Structures are given as structure tokens and as C-alpha cells.
């Protein structure tokens, strides 16, 4: 990693279309109606019974407050790779550790606009991991959480996609498509977790 000095301790890494790092923006200032492309990740967390952790975003969140989504997401810092950021966010958002981390959609990218007009614009590889310890959600990040069989989560996403984050809806769809087309073993892992017919 270069000697670049981030603009603030809590920042987001901007990037070009190929994912090359360009600079940083304060996290509190990055999400606007013209949000620059930046680096992030999403993670689906399973327990030993293969239940999926669903979280409802805290009402104080700037984007998609109160929306149900995957287990947790986060932005990379300048000195981090995605898996380093994932471990940090598991602790910060959920008060837990993770194990058996596997990337399932390494090239996932999306752009979405919420009801207020704020844009999310991310290169956002998708991971599956298992929880390793107790769960103590941070109320500034998570309003509610539930462990549910993946098949029930999938049914809910398909029936009421408007109730879930747009990135989760896309990720489930992309995993199914990639697996059906003989895609990566990682995509098949996520598809299997959701009991998709592949």
C-alpha cells in the first residue's frame, strides 16, 4: 500500500472502474446525490445450523435506514484489503468474530439511489462467513436482527424486494445466475445457502 495519507481516520476509498485506489473521502461526507465510486464489501453470516443472519439497518443510517439487509457491509480503509475490513466491521457492527471467510461474488458492483436521492456506488465483493462467538449488535448500525433459514429469507426477498436493500436483492439474483451458468464455486456456495435451484 502506498504512503498516501487519508483525509480522516474514518474514510472511504475512492476508485476507478477497474478498482484501482484513487484517494479517500470522509465517510460522513461521501454519500450524496453524486457519490463517487468507492470500495466496499458485503457479508452473509451463517451459524452452525446454517441459518442466515439478517439485520435491519439502524434508523440513524444515512442511506436506507430501517431496511432489512444481509448480515453486514462496510467500506475499506486505505490500508485494508476487503477481508481485513470484513473482520473489523464484524467486530464494530455485530460485536463478533468470523471464520471460514469465502468470497462468493468477487466482481459484484452496483449503483442505487434511495428515497432521499442519496446514491450508493460501490465495487463490493460479496462474502459468506460463519460466526465465531457471541453476537452483540451495535445499535448505531443495527436496529434489529434475526437468524432465519436461508430458504425463508429468499422467499421474503422474492415476495417483497422493496423491503430489502437493493444490493441484497441484486446479490441473490446474481449468485443464482452465476451458479446456473456454471460460474465460480463461490457463487454456487451462496446459491446453495439460499437453496436456489442450480
C-alpha positions as CSV (number, residue, x, y, z in Angstrom):
1,X,0.0,0.0,0.0
2,X,1.3,3.5,-0.8
3,X,2.3,6.2,1.6
4,X,-0.9,8.2,0.9
5,X,-2.3,9.8,4.0
6,X,-6.2,9.5,4.2
7,X,-8.2,12.7,4.7
8,X,-9.6,11.4,8.0
9,X,-9.4,8.4,10.3
10,X,-12.9,7.3,9.2
11,X,-12.8,7.4,5.5
12,X,-13.9,5.7,2.3
13,X,-11.5,4.8,-0.5
14,X,-12.5,6.1,-4.0
15,X,-11.5,4.1,-7.0
16,X,-11.6,3.9,-10.8
17,X,-13.7,1.5,-12.9
18,X,-11.0,-1.2,-12.5
19,X,-11.0,-0.9,-8.7
20,X,-7.6,1.0,-8.6
21,X,-7.5,3.2,-5.5
22,X,-7.6,6.9,-6.2
23,X,-7.9,8.6,-2.8
24,X,-10.1,9.0,0.2
25,X,-13.2,10.9,1.3
26,X,-14.5,11.3,4.8
27,X,-17.1,8.6,5.4
28,X,-19.6,11.2,6.8
29,X,-19.3,13.2,3.5
30,X,-19.1,10.6,0.8
31,X,-22.8,9.7,0.3
32,X,-24.5,12.4,-1.7
33,X,-26.5,12.6,-4.9
34,X,-23.2,12.3,-6.7
35,X,-21.4,9.7,-4.7
36,X,-18.1,8.7,-6.2
37,X,-17.3,5.0,-7.0
38,X,-15.7,3.5,-3.9
39,X,-14.6,0.2,-2.3
40,X,-16.8,-1.8,0.0
41,X,-17.8,-5.4,0.8
42,X,-21.0,-7.3,1.8
43,X,-21.1,-10.4,4.0
44,X,-23.7,-13.1,4.6
45,X,-23.1,-14.7,8.1
46,X,-24.2,-18.3,8.8
47,X,-24.4,-20.1,12.2
48,X,-23.6,-23.7,12.7
49,X,-27.2,-24.6,11.9
50,X,-26.8,-22.9,8.5
51,X,-29.2,-20.1,9.5
52,X,-28.6,-16.7,7.9
53,X,-28.2,-13.6,9.9
54,X,-30.4,-10.8,8.6
55,X,-30.1,-7.3,10.0
56,X,-32.3,-4.2,9.8
57,X,-30.3,-1.1,9.3
58,X,-30.4,1.4,12.2
59,X,-32.7,4.4,11.7
60,X,-29.8,6.8,12.1
61,X,-28.1,5.4,9.0
62,X,-27.8,8.0,6.2
63,X,-28.7,5.5,3.4
64,X,-31.6,3.0,3.5
65,X,-32.4,3.5,7.2
66,X,-34.7,0.8,8.7
67,X,-34.3,-1.5,5.6
68,X,-33.6,-5.2,6.1
69,X,-30.4,-6.4,4.5
70,X,-27.6,-9.0,4.6
71,X,-25.7,-9.6,7.8
72,X,-23.3,-6.7,7.5
73,X,-21.5,-4.4,5.0
74,X,-18.7,-2.0,5.2
75,X,-16.2,0.3,3.5
76,X,-12.5,-0.4,3.2
77,X,-9.9,1.9,4.6
78,X,-6.8,2.9,2.7
79,X,-4.5,0.3,4.4
80,X,-7.1,-2.5,4.2
81,X,-7.9,-5.3,1.9
82,X,-11.6,-6.4,1.8
83,X,-11.1,-9.3,4.2
84,X,-9.3,-7.1,6.8
85,X,-12.3,-4.6,6.6
86,X,-14.7,-7.5,7.0
87,X,-13.1,-8.6,10.2
88,X,-13.1,-5.1,11.5
89,X,-16.7,-4.5,10.7
90,X,-17.8,-7.8,12.2
91,X,-16.5,-6.6,15.5
92,X,-17.7,-3.0,15.1
93,X,-21.2,-3.7,13.8
94,X,-22.0,-7.1,15.4
95,X,-19.6,-7.4,18.3
96,X,-18.4,-10.8,17.0
97,X,-15.7,-12.6,15.2
98,X,-15.9,-14.6,11.9
99,X,-14.3,-17.7,10.5
100,X,-14.4,-19.7,7.2
101,X,-14.5,-16.5,5.2
102,X,-15.1,-17.1,1.5
103,X,-15.6,-14.7,-1.4
104,X,-18.6,-15.7,-3.5
105,X,-19.1,-12.8,-5.9
106,X,-15.7,-11.2,-6.3
107,X,-16.7,-8.8,-9.0
108,X,-20.0,-7.6,-7.7
109,X,-20.7,-3.9,-8.3
110,X,-23.8,-1.8,-8.1
111,X,-25.2,1.7,-8.1
112,X,-28.5,2.5,-6.3
113,X,-30.5,5.6,-5.3
114,X,-32.5,5.7,-2.1
115,X,-35.8,7.5,-1.5
116,X,-34.0,10.7,-0.4
117,X,-31.9,10.8,-3.6
118,X,-28.7,9.7,-1.9
119,X,-26.6,7.4,-4.1
120,X,-24.7,4.3,-3.2
121,X,-22.0,3.5,-5.8
122,X,-19.7,0.6,-4.9
123,X,-17.3,-2.1,-6.1
124,X,-18.5,-4.5,-3.5
125,X,-17.2,-8.1,-3.4
126,X,-19.6,-10.5,-1.6
127,X,-18.5,-12.9,1.1
128,X,-20.0,-15.8,3.1
129,X,-18.6,-16.5,6.6
130,X,-19.5,-18.3,9.8
131,X,-20.0,-16.6,13.2
132,X,-17.3,-17.4,15.7
133,X,-18.5,-16.1,19.1
134,X,-21.4,-14.2,20.6
135,X,-23.4,-11.6,18.8
136,X,-23.7,-8.1,20.3
137,X,-25.0,-5.7,17.6
138,X,-24.1,-2.0,17.7
139,X,-27.4,0.0,18.0
140,X,-25.9,2.7,15.8
141,X,-25.6,0.2,13.0
142,X,-28.3,-2.4,13.6
143,X,-31.9,-1.8,14.7
144,X,-32.9,-5.4,14.7
145,X,-31.6,-8.8,13.8
146,X,-32.9,-12.3,13.2
147,X,-31.4,-15.7,12.4
148,X,-33.6,-17.4,9.7
149,X,-33.4,-20.4,7.4
150,X,-32.0,-19.1,4.1
151,X,-34.9,-20.5,2.2
152,X,-37.3,-18.3,4.2
153,X,-35.1,-15.2,3.6
154,X,-35.1,-16.0,-0.1
155,X,-38.9,-16.3,-0.2
156,X,-39.2,-13.0,1.6
157,X,-36.8,-11.2,-0.8
158,X,-38.7,-12.6,-3.8
159,X,-42.1,-11.7,-2.4
160,X,-41.2,-8.2,-1.1
161,X,-38.0,-6.9,-2.7
162,X,-38.9,-3.4,-1.8
163,X,-38.4,-4.3,1.9
164,X,-34.7,-5.2,1.4
165,X,-31.6,-3.3,0.4
166,X,-31.2,-3.1,-3.3
167,X,-27.7,-4.6,-3.1
168,X,-29.0,-7.7,-1.3
169,X,-31.7,-8.2,-3.9
170,X,-29.1,-7.9,-6.7
171,X,-26.6,-10.2,-4.9
172,X,-29.1,-13.0,-4.5
173,X,-30.1,-12.7,-8.2
174,X,-26.5,-12.5,-9.4
175,X,-25.5,-15.6,-7.3
176,X,-28.3,-17.6,-8.8
177,X,-27.5,-16.5,-12.3
178,X,-23.7,-17.1,-11.9
179,X,-24.3,-20.6,-10.5
180,X,-26.8,-21.5,-13.2
181,X,-24.3,-20.5,-15.8
182,X,-21.6,-22.7,-14.3
183,X,-20.0,-19.8,-12.6
184,X,-17.5,-19.7,-9.7
185,X,-17.6,-22.2,-6.8
186,X,-18.2,-19.1,-4.6
187,X,-21.4,-18.2,-6.5
188,X,-22.6,-21.8,-6.0
189,X,-21.9,-21.5,-2.3
190,X,-24.2,-18.5,-2.0
191,X,-26.7,-20.1,-4.2
192,X,-26.6,-23.3,-2.1
193,X,-27.0,-21.2,1.1
194,X,-30.2,-19.8,-0.4
195,X,-31.4,-23.3,-1.6
196,X,-31.6,-22.0,-5.1
197,X,-32.2,-24.5,-7.9
198,X,-28.8,-24.6,-9.7
